[in-house]
């Protein structure tokens, strides 16, 4: 069975482990004149799904499709790359940054500052970027259950929740908290839907990963739906 690696940040790894994240969105890129992958700049050009499941970028240039999803088709698998460390002692299992609480991270920094050679669990191990994680160190395997292409701003309330943004991480403006209806008049879910909290939370997440104002560009994105595979 085909397997491909995919990178997730520590917060998104936690969301996957907790069952809150079953979707991810990644930029749809096309082949440039030199064969390099680049983002679509034109806001008017379209992408359609072909009968073979690939997606065709409608363009008169050499960048026209079709394009298979680089993250696989339904039924194929992804293995998650995340920030990790190899333990200080030989044979220690990998440690994962996503498992550390804010207190753990603060303690780690303090231990290293006061006594760089002191070992406490894996605190003296060096964290390695997710891109360098080998397959054997990955603890999360996902099965692709659906693939589609859409504009970033088309994300729905349900999709934003499936991205792990069901619990708002943003600060709700005071004017909104002051005008929230009484509990008897509107449920929390109804309020969340009306004020689009999950979508706004995801907007912040997207900009934090892809750069300021990247949300405003409303690019074409791959939408990959998945389920976690028990290993």
N, C-alpha and C positions, 0 to 999 in steps of 0.2 A: 504494500500500500504506500502511495506517495505521501511523503511528509515534508513540510517546509518550516523553517524557523520564522518566528514573528516576535518583535520586541514589544514589551509592555513596561510602563513605569511602575514603581512600587505601589502607588495608590490603585492603579488599575489591576495589578496582580492581586491585591487584597480584595478588590471587588469581584474578581473571577473566583477566588477561593471561597468567598462568602456567598456566591451564587447570584450576585447582583448584576453582573456584567455578562451579557450573552451576545453582544454586538461590538464591532469596532469599525471605524471609518478611516480610510487611508486615501491619500491623494491619488487620483487617476492621472497617470502620466503616459505620454505618447513618445514615440521614437522621433528624435530630431534628425536634422540632415546628416549629422555625423554618427548616427546610431545611438546617441545618448538619450536617456529618458528626460523629459522635461514636462512641465505643467502646461495645460491648455490655457492660452491667454485670451482667446476670443470668447466673449460672453454669448455669442449668437450661435455657435456651432453646436451640433447635437450628437448624442451617442445613443445608438439603438442596439437592442439585443438580437443576435442572430439565432437561427434555428439550431446551430451547433452549441449554443450556450455561451459563445464568445460575444464580445461587445465591439461594435463597429463605430469608429469615430468618423463622422461625416465631414470630410474635408477634401478639398481639391489638391491639397499638397501631398508630399510623400509621407506625411504623418498619418494618413488615413489608415483605418484598421484593416482587419479585425484584431482585437486584443483579448486574449484569454486572461482571466483573473490571475495575477501573480501570486495570490494567496491560496489558490486551489479551487476546485469545484466541489459541490456537495458530495459528501462521502469521504473526501480526502482529509488529511490531518495536518495540524499545526502543532509545533512544540514551542513553548514559550521561553524566550530568553529574557532574563531579568538580572539586575545587579546582584552579584554573588561574591562569595569569598571561600577560599579553600582553608580549612582549619589550620591552626598553628602547629598541631601535632600530625605526624604522618598517619594517614588512614582516617583522619577526622572527616565526617561527611560535610558537604558544602553547607554554608550558611547563606541566608537570603535576606537582603536588605529590607524587603517588604515585611518580614516578620518582626522587625525591631520597632518598638514604640518610640515616641519622642523622648521619653526618659532614658531608654536604652541608648539612643543616639547621643544624648547629652553626656551620659556616663562614659560612653566609648571615647568621646573627645577628651574628657577629663582624664581618663586612665592613660591615654596616649600622651597627654601633655605632662602629667606628673611622673609617669614611669613607662617610657616607651617599650621597655623590654618585658613588662609585666603581662602575663597571660591570664585572662579571665574569660572562660569559655572560648569563643572565637574572636574576642575583642582585639587581639593582636594580629589578626589576619588582615591582609590587604584586600579591600573591596575592588572588584574588577567590573568594568563596564559590561552591560548586558550584551553588547555586540560580540564580546569575546567568550560568551558562555558556550561550552561544548555540549553536544547532545546528551552525553551521559549525566551532566549535572542538572539538566532540566527536570523539574518535578511536575510540570503541568502539560498535559497533552489535550488538544481540542479537536473536535470533529466539526468540519464545516457543514452547516445545515442549509445554508442559503447564501446566494450572491446576487447583488444587483448594483446598478450604478444610478446615482441621483445627484442633484445639486445639494450642497451642504445645508442650505437653509430649509430644505424640505423635511428635515428631521422632525418627527412628530413627538408628542408628549410621551407616548409609549416607547418610542425608539430611544429618546433621551434617557428614560428610566433604564432601558436595556443596555445603555452605554455605561451604567453604573452611577447615574446622576439623579436617582430617585430622591436622595436626601440632599437638599440644597446646601451647597458649601459657600454660597455667596451671602453677603450681608443684605438683608432685605431693607430697602430704603425706608426711612422713618415714615414718609408719607404713606407708604403702603401698609405698614403695621398699624398706623393710626386709623386706616379706613377698612381694616379687615372686619368682615361681618361677624356677628355673634355666632357661637358654635351651633346654636339651634337653627340658624338661618342657612349656613353653608358649612359643609364638611371641609376638613383639611385638604382632601383630595380635590374637591371642587375649587377651593381657593388656589391650590397649587396649579391646577389646570388653567384657571382664569388668568393668573399672573405669569404663567409659563416658566415657573421656577426651574424645572429640569432642563428645559431648552436653554435657559440663560446660564445655568450651571455648566452645561456642555459647551456653550459659547466661550466661557472663561477657560475651560479646560483646553479647547482647541487652540485658542490664542496663546496659552501658556506653553503648548508643545510646538506650535508652528510659527509663532512670532506674532507680535502686535499687529492688528488690523488684518490678519490672515482670514479671519471669519468674514470680514466685510467683502472680501473678494468673491465669496460664494462659489468656490471651485467645484468641479465635478469630483465625486469621491466614490471609491468602492465601499459598499456596505457588506461586510462579512458577518453572517450570523453563525453562531457556533454553540456547541454544548461541550462540557468538560467530560473527558474520557477517564474512567477509573482505571488506573494502571495496576 
